[in-house]
Every structure is written in C-alpha cells, then in structure tokens.
C-alpha cells in the first residue's frame, strides 16, 4: 500500500502530465516484454546449428547440411531450407530476400512505438515543467508583497518533477530500443549471408583457397 500511496502522491503532484507518462511507461514495458519473448521464441541471434548447416553446404556436403538444418530452431531455417531445395530456380534469390525482409519486419514491429516514447517522454516532462513554473509564478503574483520563498521553491521542485519522470521513462526505453535494433541488424546481416551461401556455395574454403584449389593471387595497385 505504501508504494501505491507514493505513486498516487506523485500523480497528484504532477497532474495529468505525470499520468500520461505513467501510461506510456506501462505500455513501453508491455511492448518490451513482448519483444523479449518474441526474440526468445524466434531464436534471434541463436543460429549456431544453422551456421553449421551452412558450412557443410558451402563445403559441398549437402546431406549433412540438410541434416543439420532439420535440427535448427532458427526462424530463418525454413527460408534456408527453401533455398536448399532448388537453389537454381530462377528468381529464387529475390523471393527469398523478400521473405527474409518480411520475417525481420515482424521482429521490428513495435520499434516505432518505443522510439516515439523515447522521444516524446522528455518533451512531455518539459511541458509539465513549463506548466508548473507558470502555476508557481501565478501563485507568487497572487501573494503580492507578502512573498514566501518556500512557496516559490515548492512550486519549482514540483514543476521539475515532470521533467525527471519524463527522463526516467525515456532513458531506459531508448537503451532497450537500441539493444533490440542491434539484435535485428545482426540477424539481417546473417540472413543475407545465409541465403547467399546457399545460392552461391563453394566460393572459398576454410583454408582460404578458391574453388579451383589455388590460393588467391595478390594484386598490386
């Protein structure tokens, strides 16, 4: 009950701006928890088995590659499997690129909302501070010549409360958004490499030789 009373007191002090920021923080937390669950169930960033399948495919061992692919839990496994089924099909690369983009777009759903919260929360806090300062100076004006310094100090700290709350909402939201975006960016690079490995295999082997068995020839400008 003490936590609820504290929250109620903050809402009473900050007014509607604090209430809006509180709602935004709850919504941002809900989106964050959903994205973490979505990333965990989709296997974002966990492509070890799929990478082993790609290595086997690149070395020409297609049976081992398909066996490894069947063990993968990555959300990219169906796309790679489609590429392995008929890699010479005309237009397959464009279709798979579109499917990979669609899958990644699903992972990025909700990012725009988190970005909006991260940008809007400080502005709302500043707006609340401006309204609070206006109210504080109006109180001073009404007091006339009998000005109490504590009246101004109290009005200022209450006004600054909204800015503090706005920053408290914006900073963790911005950090979480940056982390989620970095995960999807890394998966976008991996998806592109995975599809190109299946469609154009055997360009290089682990020893650094080309597919004809000769070491690359150094060129000089």
KEKE-3310 file (N, C-alpha, C; in steps of 0.2 Angstrom, whole numbers, plus 5000, padded with zeros to 4 digits):
npx = (5004:5010:5018:5009:5002:5013:5015:5002:5003:5013:5007:4997:5004:5011:5001:4990:5001:5010:5002:5000:5013:5015:5006:5012:5024:5020:5014:5026:5034:5026:5027:5041:5043:5035:5043:5055:5050:5046:5058:5065:5058:5058:5072:5081:5097:5102:5110:5118:5117:5111:5122:5131:5125:5126:5140:5143:5135:5142:5154:5150:5144:5130:5120:5124:5122:5108:5104:5108:5101:5088:5089:5089:5082:5080:5071:5075:5077:5067:5067:5081:5080:5071:5079:5089:5082:5079:5091:5094:5083:5075:5074:5073:5082:5078:5065:5067:5074:5064:5055:5064:5065:5052:5050:5060:5054:5043:5049:5053:5042:5034:5045:5044:5034:5041:5052:5045:5040:5052:5056:5046:5043:5053:5049:5036:5038:5046:5036:5027:5034:5035:5022:5020:5029:5023:5012:5017:5023:5011:5005:5015:5012:4999:5001:5007:5014:5018:5028:5032:5047:5048:5036:5039:5050:5044:5035:5043:5051:5041:5037:5048:5048:5040:5049:5059:5053:5049:5062:5066:5058:5061:5075:5078:5069:5075:5087:5084:5077:5088:5096:5087:5087:5100:5101:5092:5098:5110:5105:5099:5110:5116:5106:5106:5119:5117:5108:5115:5125:5120:5114:5125:5137:5153:5163:5174:5185:5188:5202:5206:5208:5203:5189:5195:5206:5217:5228:5222:5227:5238:5236:5243:5242)
npy = (4994:5006:5009:5011:5022:5031:5032:5037:5050:5056:5056:5065:5077:5079:5080:5079:5077:5069:5058:5054:5051:5040:5031:5029:5023:5011:5005:5005:4996:4984:4982:4980:4968:4959:4960:4954:4941:4937:4938:4928:4916:4915:4913:4923:4928:4916:4905:4894:4880:4882:4889:4879:4870:4878:4879:4866:4865:4874:4868:4858:4846:4841:4833:4832:4845:4847:4838:4845:4856:4852:4851:4864:4877:4890:4904:4907:4895:4889:4897:4895:4882:4882:4887:4878:4867:4869:4877:4883:4888:4900:4917:4915:4920:4934:4932:4925:4935:4944:4937:4935:4949:4951:4943:4949:4961:4958:4956:4968:4975:4986:4993:5007:5012:5012:5020:5032:5034:5036:5048:5056:5057:5065:5077:5079:5079:5091:5100:5098:5104:5117:5121:5119:5129:5141:5140:5141:5154:5162:5160:5167:5179:5181:5182:5194:5207:5200:5189:5172:5164:5150:5146:5148:5139:5127:5126:5126:5114:5104:5107:5103:5090:5083:5084:5076:5063:5061:5060:5048:5039:5040:5037:5022:5017:5021:5014:5001:5000:5002:4991:4981:4984:4983:4969:4964:4970:4963:4950:4953:4954:4942:4934:4938:4934:4920:4916:4919:4911:4898:4900:4903:4893:4887:4897:4900:4891:4884:4885:4896:4895:4896:4889:4882:4877:4884:4896:4913:4926:4939:4956:4971:4988)
npz = (5000:5003:4992:4982:4988:4987:4973:4970:4976:4969:4956:4960:4962:4950:4941:4926:4916:4922:4924:4910:4906:4915:4910:4897:4901:4906:4894:4886:4894:4892:4878:4877:4885:4877:4865:4870:4873:4860:4853:4860:4858:4844:4842:4839:4835:4839:4830:4829:4825:4813:4806:4806:4797:4785:4784:4780:4769:4761:4759:4751:4756:4755:4761:4774:4777:4776:4786:4797:4796:4799:4812:4817:4826:4822:4816:4803:4797:4789:4777:4773:4771:4760:4750:4749:4743:4730:4723:4711:4705:4695:4699:4713:4722:4724:4728:4741:4747:4749:4757:4769:4772:4776:4787:4796:4797:4805:4817:4820:4823:4833:4836:4832:4841:4853:4850:4848:4861:4868:4862:4865:4878:4886:4881:4885:4899:4900:4895:4906:4916:4912:4913:4927:4932:4927:4935:4947:4947:4945:4958:4966:4961:4965:4979:4981:4990:5001:5000:5000:5001:5002:4995:4982:4980:4983:4972:4961:4963:4962:4949:4942:4944:4934:4923:4927:4928:4915:4909:4916:4910:4897:4895:4899:4890:4877:4878:4878:4866:4857:4860:4855:4842:4838:4839:4829:4817:4817:4814:4802:4793:4795:4789:4776:4772:4774:4765:4753:4754:4752:4739:4731:4733:4739:4736:4743:4753:4770:4771:4764:4750:4733:4724:4714:4720:4721:4729:4732:4721:4724:4721:4715:4717)
capx = (5000:5014:5020:5003:5001:5018:5013:4996:5005:5017:5002:4993:5009:5012:4995:4989:5007:5013:4998:5001:5020:5014:5003:5017:5029:5017:5014:5033:5036:5022:5030:5047:5042:5033:5048:5059:5048:5046:5065:5067:5054:5061:5079:5085:5104:5105:5110:5124:5116:5111:5128:5135:5122:5129:5147:5143:5133:5147:5159:5148:5141:5123:5116:5125:5119:5101:5103:5109:5096:5082:5089:5089:5076:5080:5066:5077:5078:5063:5070:5087:5078:5068:5084:5092:5078:5081:5095:5095:5077:5075:5071:5073:5085:5073:5059:5069:5076:5058:5053:5068:5063:5046:5052:5063:5049:5039:5053:5054:5036:5034:5050:5042:5031:5046:5055:5040:5040:5059:5057:5040:5043:5056:5045:5030:5041:5047:5029:5024:5038:5033:5015:5021:5033:5018:5007:5021:5024:5005:5005:5018:5009:4993:5004:5008:5021:5020:5030:5036:5052:5046:5031:5042:5054:5040:5032:5049:5053:5035:5037:5054:5046:5038:5055:5063:5049:5050:5069:5066:5054:5064:5082:5078:5066:5080:5093:5081:5076:5095:5098:5083:5088:5106:5100:5089:5103:5114:5101:5098:5117:5116:5101:5109:5125:5115:5105:5120:5130:5116:5113:5132:5141:5159:5167:5180:5185:5191:5209:5207:5209:5196:5186:5199:5211:5223:5227:5221:5233:5238:5236:5246:5240)
capy = (5000:5012:5010:5014:5029:5035:5033:5042:5056:5058:5058:5071:5082:5081:5081:5075:5075:5063:5052:5052:5047:5033:5026:5027:5019:5004:5002:5003:4990:4979:4981:4977:4961:4955:4959:4949:4935:4936:4936:4922:4910:4915:4911:4928:4928:4909:4902:4890:4874:4884:4891:4873:4868:4882:4877:4860:4866:4878:4863:4853:4841:4843:4828:4834:4852:4846:4835:4850:4861:4849:4852:4871:4880:4897:4906:4908:4889:4887:4901:4892:4875:4883:4889:4872:4863:4871:4884:4885:4891:4907:4922:4912:4925:4939:4929:4924:4941:4947:4933:4937:4955:4951:4940:4954:4967:4956:4956:4975:4978:4989:4998:5013:5014:5013:5026:5038:5035:5038:5055:5061:5057:5071:5083:5079:5081:5098:5103:5098:5109:5124:5122:5120:5135:5146:5140:5144:5162:5164:5160:5172:5186:5182:5183:5201:5209:5195:5183:5167:5160:5142:5145:5148:5133:5121:5126:5124:5107:5101:5108:5099:5083:5080:5083:5070:5057:5060:5057:5042:5035:5040:5034:5015:5015:5022:5009:4994:5000:5002:4984:4977:4986:4979:4962:4963:4972:4957:4945:4955:4953:4934:4931:4939:4929:4913:4915:4920:4905:4893:4901:4903:4890:4885:4902:4899:4885:4887:4886:4902:4894:4897:4883:4878:4874:4889:4902:4919:4929:4946:4961:4977:4994)
capz = (5000:5003:4985:4979:4990:4984:4966:4970:4978:4963:4951:4962:4962:4943:4937:4920:4913:4925:4922:4903:4906:4918:4905:4892:4903:4906:4888:4884:4897:4889:4872:4879:4887:4872:4861:4873:4872:4853:4851:4863:4855:4837:4841:4837:4837:4840:4824:4829:4821:4806:4804:4804:4791:4780:4782:4777:4762:4757:4758:4746:4759:4755:4765:4781:4778:4777:4792:4802:4795:4802:4819:4819:4829:4820:4812:4796:4794:4783:4771:4770:4768:4753:4746:4748:4740:4722:4723:4704:4702:4693:4703:4719:4727:4725:4733:4747:4750:4751:4763:4774:4774:4779:4794:4800:4798:4810:4823:4821:4824:4840:4837:4831:4847:4858:4848:4850:4868:4870:4860:4867:4886:4888:4879:4889:4905:4899:4895:4913:4920:4910:4916:4934:4933:4926:4941:4953:4947:4947:4965:4968:4959:4970:4986:4982:4993:5006:4996:5004:4997:5002:4990:4975:4980:4982:4966:4956:4963:4959:4942:4939:4944:4927:4919:4930:4927:4908:4908:4919:4906:4890:4895:4898:4883:4872:4879:4876:4858:4854:4860:4850:4835:4836:4838:4822:4812:4816:4811:4795:4790:4795:4784:4769:4771:4774:4758:4748:4754:4749:4732:4728:4738:4737:4733:4747:4758:4776:4771:4761:4743:4729:4722:4710:4724:4721:4733:4729:4719:4727:4716:4717:4713)
cpx = (5004:5017:5015:5002:5007:5017:5007:4998:5009:5012:4998:4997:5010:5007:4994:4995:5010:5009:4999:5008:5019:5011:5008:5022:5026:5016:5021:5035:5032:5025:5037:5047:5040:5039:5053:5057:5048:5053:5067:5064:5056:5068:5083:5092:5107:5104:5116:5123:5115:5117:5132:5132:5125:5136:5147:5140:5138:5153:5157:5144:5134:5118:5117:5122:5111:5099:5103:5104:5089:5083:5089:5082:5076:5074:5068:5078:5074:5065:5076:5085:5075:5073:5088:5088:5079:5084:5095:5088:5077:5071:5070:5076:5081:5067:5061:5071:5069:5055:5057:5066:5057:5046:5055:5059:5045:5043:5054:5048:5036:5040:5048:5038:5036:5050:5051:5040:5047:5060:5052:5041:5047:5052:5039:5033:5043:5041:5026:5028:5036:5027:5016:5025:5028:5014:5011:5022:5017:5003:5008:5015:5003:4995:5005:5014:5023:5022:5034:5040:5050:5041:5034:5046:5050:5037:5037:5050:5047:5035:5042:5052:5044:5044:5059:5059:5050:5057:5069:5063:5058:5071:5082:5075:5071:5085:5090:5080:5083:5097:5094:5085:5095:5105:5097:5094:5108:5111:5100:5105:5117:5112:5103:5114:5122:5112:5110:5124:5126:5115:5120:5137:5148:5164:5174:5180:5189:5199:5211:5209:5202:5194:5190:5205:5217:5222:5226:5227:5233:5239:5239:5243:5245)
cpy = (5006:5014:5013:5021:5034:5037:5038:5049:5060:5060:5064:5077:5084:5082:5077:5073:5069:5057:5049:5048:5041:5028:5024:5022:5012:5001:5000:4997:4984:4977:4977:4970:4957:4954:4954:4942:4933:4934:4929:4916:4910:4913:4917:4928:4921:4905:4897:4884:4876:4886:4884:4870:4872:4881:4871:4860:4869:4873:4857:4847:4842:4839:4830:4841:4851:4843:4840:4855:4859:4850:4859:4873:4888:4898:4907:4901:4887:4891:4897:4885:4876:4884:4882:4867:4863:4877:4887:4888:4898:4911:4920:4917:4931:4937:4928:4930:4945:4944:4935:4944:4955:4948:4945:4960:4965:4957:4964:4979:4980:4994:5005:5016:5016:5019:5032:5039:5038:5046:5059:5062:5063:5077:5084:5082:5089:5102:5104:5103:5116:5126:5123:5127:5141:5146:5143:5151:5165:5165:5165:5179:5187:5184:5190:5202:5204:5189:5178:5163:5152:5141:5144:5141:5127:5121:5124:5117:5102:5101:5103:5092:5079:5079:5076:5063:5056:5057:5050:5037:5034:5036:5026:5013:5015:5016:5002:4994:4999:4994:4980:4978:4983:4972:4960:4965:4966:4952:4946:4953:4945:4931:4932:4935:4922:4911:4915:4913:4899:4894:4901:4900:4889:4890:4901:4894:4888:4888:4893:4901:4895:4890:4879:4875:4878:4894:4908:4923:4936:4950:4967:4983:4997)
cpz = (5000:4996:4981:4981:4988:4977:4966:4971:4972:4957:4953:4961:4954:4939:4931:4916:4915:4924:4915:4903:4910:4913:4899:4894:4904:4899:4885:4887:4894:4883:4873:4881:4882:4867:4863:4872:4865:4851:4854:4859:4847:4836:4838:4840:4839:4834:4823:4824:4814:4802:4802:4798:4785:4778:4778:4770:4758:4755:4753:4749:4760:4760:4772:4782:4779:4783:4798:4802:4799:4809:4822:4821:4826:4815:4804:4793:4789:4777:4768:4767:4761:4748:4744:4744:4732:4722:4716:4701:4701:4697:4711:4724:4729:4730:4740:4751:4753:4757:4769:4777:4778:4786:4798:4802:4804:4817:4825:4823:4832:4841:4836:4837:4852:4856:4849:4857:4871:4868:4863:4875:4888:4887:4883:4896:4905:4899:4902:4917:4918:4913:4923:4936:4932:4932:4947:4953:4947:4954:4968:4967:4964:4977:4987:4985:4999:5003:5001:5000:4996:4997:4983:4975:4979:4975:4960:4957:4961:4951:4938:4940:4938:4923:4921:4928:4919:4906:4910:4914:4899:4890:4895:4892:4877:4872:4876:4868:4855:4854:4855:4843:4833:4835:4831:4816:4811:4812:4803:4791:4789:4789:4777:4767:4770:4767:4752:4748:4751:4741:4728:4732:4735:4734:4737:4752:4765:4776:4767:4753:4740:4727:4717:4713:4724:4725:4729:4727:4721:4721:4719:4713:4709)
residu = (UNK:UNK:UNK:UNK:UNK:UNK:UNK:UNK:UNK:UNK:UNK:UNK:UNK:UNK:UNK:UNK:UNK:UNK:UNK:UNK:UNK:UNK:UNK:UNK:UNK:UNK:UNK:UNK:UNK:UNK:UNK:UNK:UNK:UNK:UNK:UNK:UNK:UNK:UNK:UNK:UNK:UNK:UNK:UNK:UNK:UNK:UNK:UNK:UNK:UNK:UNK:UNK:UNK:UNK:UNK:UNK:UNK:UNK:UNK:UNK:UNK:UNK:UNK:UNK:UNK:UNK:UNK:UNK:UNK:UNK:UNK:UNK:UNK:UNK:UNK:UNK:UNK:UNK:UNK:UNK:UNK:UNK:UNK:UNK:UNK:UNK:UNK:UNK:UNK:UNK:UNK:UNK:UNK:UNK:UNK:UNK:UNK:UNK:UNK:UNK:UNK:UNK:UNK:UNK:UNK:UNK:UNK:UNK:UNK:UNK:UNK:UNK:UNK:UNK:UNK:UNK:UNK:UNK:UNK:UNK:UNK:UNK:UNK:UNK:UNK:UNK:UNK:UNK:UNK:UNK:UNK:UNK:UNK:UNK:UNK:UNK:UNK:UNK:UNK:UNK:UNK:UNK:UNK:UNK:UNK:UNK:UNK:UNK:UNK:UNK:UNK:UNK:UNK:UNK:UNK:UNK:UNK:UNK:UNK:UNK:UNK:UNK:UNK:UNK:UNK:UNK:UNK:UNK:UNK:UNK:UNK:UNK:UNK:UNK:UNK:UNK:UNK:UNK:UNK:UNK:UNK:UNK:UNK:UNK:UNK:UNK:UNK:UNK:UNK:UNK:UNK:UNK:UNK:UNK:UNK:UNK:UNK:UNK:UNK:UNK:UNK:UNK:UNK:UNK:UNK:UNK:UNK:UNK:UNK:UNK:UNK:UNK:UNK:UNK:UNK:UNK:UNK:UNK:UNK:UNK:UNK)
# end
